[in-house]
Amino acid sequence: MMTKNKPGGKIMQNKHFILMLILSLCCSLMFAATHIVCAAGTGDFTEIQAAVNAAGAGDLIVVKPGHYMPFSVGSGKNNLRIQGSGADQTFVFSRAVGNAATITSSTGVIVEGFTFSSANANGISVDADQFHARNCVFADSRDNGLYLYSEGTRYYYVTNCIFRNNSTGITRTLVCYSRNNIFINNDLSSISFDGGIVRSYNLHWNNNSNGTLGATDFIANPMFINLANNNYHLQEGSPAINTGTPGEIYFNLDGTRNSLGIYGGPYAYPNQGAKVPNFVISPNNTTNSNNISIIGTSNTR
């Protein structure tokens, strides 16, 4: 005996499928863990490597201000996000042989808000697809600020970073999207083996070679406040202010067009941006019924 589907049966099945899909996605988000790293000992771990070892795919590692030892990310860590507290506050140095950080085998790893430096190798060496570096400083590395393996059909994304005083800023890649970065004082080149690098809105200054500039790349002094003291804020009138990739998804946190370097774009650390050294509060004394004016002044971004 044949039976007919009830009217709307398929629709109900589709609704159930969509509902289960949504619940599955929500559950995956709910079970993604956050791991806190603090050198002072007030987090879950005191070193980044310990947090990486404990993390699973899709987890978030939040690193508080401080100086940290090198770390490596291996397999089983797809879509891991390692978030520093700003490149002017969170530092990963390698004083011995080796990279400051090494990423292998895991797809979609995001690193943001750090300064990476290696006395004997690379700031970060990456042998994994869909790697993102954003709002980081790569400085004073003997070899490369960022070394990207050119195997297979991998894609890399480097946004709002600063590369300074390395042998080479970025080297060896197939497809890498380099946007809104600043390359300054690199001994050999800002970018090497750059046939697969898609460049847009990058600033180059005082590198031995700049490679092949993108159509919207330019050469100019970025006018940092004090480069010698690692103050990467931009002076008023800097050509790097509001000259990055146009489009709302690239806007600065204040809603203006992207500014190049670590304080620009939507992923700049919330405490970065304009420093306000001078305050005027008036009146000095008041009652509960009076208004108080607080005026801060700054000429940096």
C-alpha positions as CSV (number, residue, x, y, z in Angstrom):
1,M,0.0,0.0,0.0
2,M,1.4,3.4,-1.1
3,T,1.3,6.4,1.2
4,K,1.5,10.0,0.2
5,N,3.5,12.6,1.9
6,K,1.4,15.0,4.0
7,P,1.1,18.5,2.5
8,G,4.0,20.6,3.7
9,G,6.1,17.5,4.7
10,K,9.1,18.4,2.7
11,I,8.9,22.0,3.9
12,M,8.9,20.8,7.5
13,Q,11.9,18.5,6.8
14,N,13.8,21.4,5.3
15,K,12.9,23.6,8.3
16,H,14.1,20.9,10.7
17,F,17.4,20.6,8.7
18,I,18.0,24.3,8.8
19,L,17.2,24.4,12.5
20,M,19.6,21.6,13.2
21,L,22.3,23.3,11.1
22,I,21.9,26.5,13.1
23,L,22.0,24.6,16.4
24,S,25.2,22.8,15.2
25,L,26.9,26.1,14.3
26,C,25.8,27.7,17.6
27,C,27.2,24.7,19.6
28,S,30.5,24.9,17.8
29,L,30.8,28.6,18.7
30,M,29.7,27.9,22.3
31,F,32.4,25.3,22.7
32,A,35.2,27.4,21.3
33,A,37.3,28.2,24.3
34,T,39.2,31.4,25.3
35,H,42.7,31.0,26.9
36,I,44.3,33.9,28.7
37,V,48.1,34.3,28.7
38,C,49.7,36.7,31.2
39,A,53.4,36.9,31.9
40,A,52.5,38.3,35.4
41,G,50.7,35.1,36.3
42,T,47.1,36.3,36.4
43,G,45.9,34.3,33.4
44,D,45.5,30.7,32.5
45,F,49.1,30.4,31.3
46,T,52.3,32.5,31.5
47,E,53.6,31.5,28.1
48,I,51.9,31.5,24.7
49,Q,53.2,28.0,23.9
50,A,51.3,26.5,26.8
51,A,48.1,28.1,25.6
52,V,48.6,26.8,22.1
53,N,49.2,23.3,23.4
54,A,45.9,23.4,25.3
55,A,43.9,25.1,22.5
56,G,41.7,23.3,20.0
57,A,40.5,24.3,16.5
58,G,38.7,27.6,16.5
59,D,39.8,28.7,20.0
60,L,40.9,32.2,20.9
61,I,44.1,32.9,22.8
62,V,44.3,36.4,24.4
63,V,47.8,37.5,25.3
64,K,48.2,40.3,27.9
65,P,51.0,42.9,27.6
66,G,54.5,41.5,28.2
67,H,57.5,39.8,26.8
68,Y,57.1,36.2,25.7
69,M,59.2,33.3,24.5
70,P,58.9,31.9,20.9
71,F,56.0,29.6,20.1
72,S,54.9,27.1,17.4
73,V,51.5,26.1,16.1
74,G,51.2,22.7,14.6
75,S,48.4,20.5,13.3
76,G,44.9,20.3,14.8
77,K,44.7,24.1,15.4
78,N,42.6,25.2,12.4
79,N,41.2,28.7,12.7
80,L,43.1,29.4,15.9
81,R,43.2,33.1,16.7
82,I,46.1,34.5,18.7
83,Q,45.4,38.0,19.8
84,G,48.0,40.2,21.5
85,S,47.3,43.4,23.4
86,G,48.8,45.6,20.7
87,A,52.2,45.5,19.0
88,D,53.5,48.3,21.2
89,Q,52.7,46.2,24.3
90,T,53.1,42.5,23.4
91,F,56.5,41.2,22.3
92,V,57.7,37.8,21.1
93,F,61.5,37.6,20.8
94,S,63.9,34.8,19.8
95,R,67.4,35.4,21.0
96,A,68.7,31.9,20.3
97,V,68.6,30.1,16.9
98,G,65.0,29.8,15.5
99,N,62.0,31.8,14.6
100,A,60.0,34.0,17.0
101,A,56.9,32.0,15.8
102,T,56.4,29.1,13.5
103,I,53.0,28.1,12.0
104,T,52.6,24.7,10.3
105,S,49.9,22.4,9.1
106,S,46.9,24.3,10.5
107,T,44.6,26.3,8.2
108,G,43.3,29.7,8.9
109,V,45.5,30.7,11.9
110,I,45.2,34.4,12.7
111,V,47.9,36.4,14.6
112,E,47.3,40.0,15.5
113,G,48.6,42.7,17.8
114,F,52.3,41.6,18.4
115,T,55.8,42.6,17.8
116,F,57.9,39.7,16.5
117,S,61.7,39.7,16.4
118,S,64.4,37.0,15.8
119,A,68.1,37.5,16.2
120,N,68.9,34.4,14.1
121,A,66.0,33.6,11.8
122,N,62.5,34.9,10.9
123,G,59.9,36.8,12.8
124,I,57.2,34.3,11.8
125,S,57.7,31.3,9.5
126,V,54.5,30.0,7.9
127,D,53.9,26.7,6.2
128,A,50.1,26.6,6.3
129,D,47.2,27.8,4.2
130,Q,45.0,30.9,4.8
131,F,47.3,32.5,7.4
132,H,46.4,36.0,8.5
133,A,48.8,38.5,10.1
134,R,47.3,41.9,11.0
135,N,48.4,44.9,13.1
136,C,51.8,43.4,13.9
137,V,55.3,44.7,13.9
138,F,58.1,42.5,12.4
139,A,61.4,44.1,13.4
140,D,65.1,43.4,13.7
141,S,65.0,39.8,12.4
142,R,68.2,38.5,10.8
143,D,66.4,36.9,7.9
144,N,62.8,37.8,7.2
145,G,60.1,39.5,9.1
146,L,57.6,37.1,7.6
147,Y,58.6,33.9,5.7
148,L,55.8,32.3,3.7
149,Y,56.4,28.9,2.1
150,S,55.5,28.8,-1.5
151,E,54.0,25.3,-1.9
152,G,50.6,24.2,-3.4
153,T,47.9,26.8,-3.8
154,R,48.1,28.6,-0.5
155,Y,46.8,32.0,0.2
156,Y,48.2,34.5,2.8
157,Y,46.9,37.8,4.1
158,V,49.0,40.5,5.6
159,T,47.2,43.7,6.7
160,N,48.2,46.9,8.6
161,C,51.6,45.6,9.7
162,I,55.0,47.3,9.9
163,F,58.2,45.7,8.7
164,R,61.3,47.4,9.8
165,N,65.1,46.6,10.1
166,N,64.8,43.0,8.8
167,S,66.9,41.5,6.1
168,T,63.7,41.3,4.1
169,G,60.2,42.2,5.0
170,I,58.2,39.4,3.3
171,T,59.7,36.6,1.3
172,R,58.8,33.6,-0.8
173,T,55.1,33.1,-1.5
174,L,52.6,32.0,-4.1
175,V,49.6,34.2,-3.4
176,C,49.8,36.8,-0.6
177,Y,47.5,39.8,-0.3
178,S,49.6,42.7,1.2
179,R,47.4,45.6,2.2
180,N,48.0,48.8,4.2
181,N,51.5,47.8,5.4
182,I,54.6,49.9,6.0
183,F,58.0,48.7,5.0
184,I,60.9,50.7,6.3
185,N,64.7,50.3,6.7
186,N,64.8,46.7,5.5
187,D,68.4,45.7,4.5
188,L,67.8,43.8,1.3
189,S,64.2,44.4,0.2
190,S,60.7,45.2,1.4
191,I,59.4,42.1,-0.4
192,S,61.5,39.3,-2.1
193,F,60.4,36.6,-4.6
194,D,57.3,38.6,-5.0
195,G,55.7,37.2,-8.2
196,G,52.6,36.0,-6.3
197,I,52.2,39.0,-3.9
198,V,49.1,41.2,-4.6
199,R,50.1,44.6,-3.3
200,S,47.8,47.5,-2.6
201,Y,48.2,50.6,-0.5
202,N,51.5,49.8,1.0
203,L,54.1,52.4,1.9
204,H,57.8,51.9,1.3
205,W,60.6,53.9,2.8
206,N,64.4,53.6,2.9
207,N,64.6,49.9,1.9
208,N,67.5,48.7,-0.2
209,S,64.9,47.6,-2.7
210,N,61.1,47.8,-2.9
211,G,60.6,45.1,-5.5
212,T,57.8,45.6,-7.9
213,L,55.3,48.2,-6.5
214,G,51.6,47.7,-6.7
215,A,49.5,50.2,-8.6
216,T,48.5,51.9,-5.3
217,D,51.7,51.4,-3.4
218,F,53.9,54.5,-2.9
219,I,57.2,55.6,-1.6
220,A,57.2,58.2,1.2
221,N,58.4,58.8,4.8
222,P,55.6,57.5,7.1
223,M,56.5,60.2,9.7
224,F,56.4,58.1,12.8
225,I,56.4,60.0,16.1
226,N,59.7,58.4,17.2
227,L,60.8,55.3,15.3
228,A,64.0,55.0,17.4
229,N,61.9,54.5,20.5
230,N,59.3,52.2,18.8
231,N,56.6,54.9,18.8
232,Y,54.7,54.0,15.6
233,H,52.0,56.6,16.0
234,L,51.8,58.9,12.9
235,Q,52.6,62.6,13.0
236,E,50.0,65.0,11.8
237,G,50.3,65.3,8.1
238,S,51.7,61.8,7.7
239,P,51.1,60.3,4.2
240,A,50.0,57.1,5.9
241,I,46.9,58.6,7.5
242,N,43.6,57.7,5.8
243,T,45.4,56.5,2.6
244,G,44.8,52.8,3.0
245,T,42.3,50.5,1.2
246,P,39.0,52.3,0.7
247,G,35.8,50.6,1.6
248,E,33.9,50.4,4.9
249,I,35.2,46.9,5.8
250,Y,38.7,48.4,6.0
251,F,37.8,51.5,8.0
252,N,39.6,52.5,11.1
253,L,37.9,52.0,14.5
254,D,36.8,55.7,14.4
255,G,34.9,55.2,11.1
256,T,37.5,57.0,8.9
257,R,39.3,55.5,5.9
258,N,42.1,53.0,6.7
259,S,45.4,54.4,8.0
260,L,48.5,52.4,7.2
261,G,50.4,50.6,10.0
262,I,49.4,49.0,13.3
263,Y,46.9,51.6,14.5
264,G,44.8,51.5,11.4
265,G,42.0,49.2,10.2
266,P,39.1,47.5,12.0
267,Y,41.4,45.1,14.0
268,A,43.6,47.6,15.7
269,Y,43.8,46.9,19.4
270,P,41.1,49.0,21.2
271,N,43.7,50.7,23.4
272,Q,45.7,51.8,20.4
273,G,45.1,55.0,18.4
274,A,45.5,58.6,19.5
275,K,47.4,59.2,22.7
276,V,45.9,62.1,24.7
277,P,48.7,63.5,26.9
278,N,47.0,66.8,27.8
279,F,43.7,67.2,29.7
280,V,41.9,70.4,30.8
281,I,39.2,69.9,33.4
282,S,36.9,72.8,34.3
283,P,35.8,73.9,36.7
284,N,38.2,72.4,39.3
285,N,35.6,72.4,42.0
286,T,31.8,72.0,41.5
287,T,28.6,70.8,43.1
288,N,26.5,67.9,42.0
289,S,24.2,70.2,40.0
290,N,27.0,71.7,37.8
291,N,28.4,70.3,34.5
292,I,32.1,69.4,34.1
293,S,34.0,69.8,30.9
294,I,37.0,67.4,30.1
295,I,39.0,68.4,27.0
296,G,41.8,66.3,25.7
297,T,44.3,67.3,23.0
298,S,46.4,65.2,20.7
299,N,48.0,65.5,17.2
300,T,48.6,61.7,16.7
301,R,46.7,58.9,15.2
